[in-house]
């Protein structure tokens, strides 16, 4: 059971909001039941220098959350779905194979728990190859659309206004994710890249919108720690929009190892929005100013118990 807290502004926490599962493992592999990471989370996390944390985080996670909001599956008001998060799946069964000749597979099914529709039912797979300095990953998931949500549902108004237009009729959408990543450790630096594409499809219809993101970065040993850097960008493609909203970000950071278990870190990043997008630096939200620019930093301590 993993629970998150907001260090900057502590408040109420939900037990298990960052995962709650039980599992068994052996020579056959591993099986987990409960609230578990989506198969398409890992490729954007493992192959990113900064992952999901801080101002350097991969814009792909912001794109995922925004796309899930539009499909009605990424906010507390999404009562039509049992999968209300772009990163975790509730009520899931996940099977991971043993690693054989560098390959390991993962299959996941999440139940919808709905009576009127299959909204929230999710299926996904992931294939990883790791051998020596090379590692690669590809994953896919599909979440079924449920009952239609109003165009101005609380919590997703900004996303729907931007992507679908004010007054757009209620929509029920399926959500499809394709994510891939690759890294190679040259010794002097580990170079990595990841790609993701989120598609929201009106049920039994053509694609309504598409969000594409990519990131290239590196982690290089330097002194007693590691230098990190990345460039990440995301773009929205929707027929209703005259131009494609875009955002891009540069990030640079350093991790200083005090010991094998404790390290200090610092990151600085700058982000730029174009054509109406309003992403912010730290976190997958759409509360920033349209076409806004921002620069920020974070410092912290990591300790592994």
Buried (B, 14 or more C-beta within 10 A) or exposed (E): EEEEEEEEEEEEEEEBBBBBBEEEEEEEBBBBBBBBBBBBBBBBBBBBBBBBBBBBBBBBBBBBBBBBBBBBBBBEBBBBBBBBBBBBBBBBBBBBBEBEEEEBBBBBBBBBBBEEBBBBBBBBBBBBBBEEEEBBBBBBBBBBBBBBBBBEBEEBBBBBBBBBEEEBEEBBBBBBBBBBBBBBBEEEBBBBBBBBBBBBBBBEEEBBBBBBBBBBBBBBEBEEBBBBBBBBBBBBBBEEBEEBBBBBBBBBBBBBBEEEEEBBBBBBBBBBBBBBBBBBBBBBBBEBEBBBEBEBBBEEEEEEE
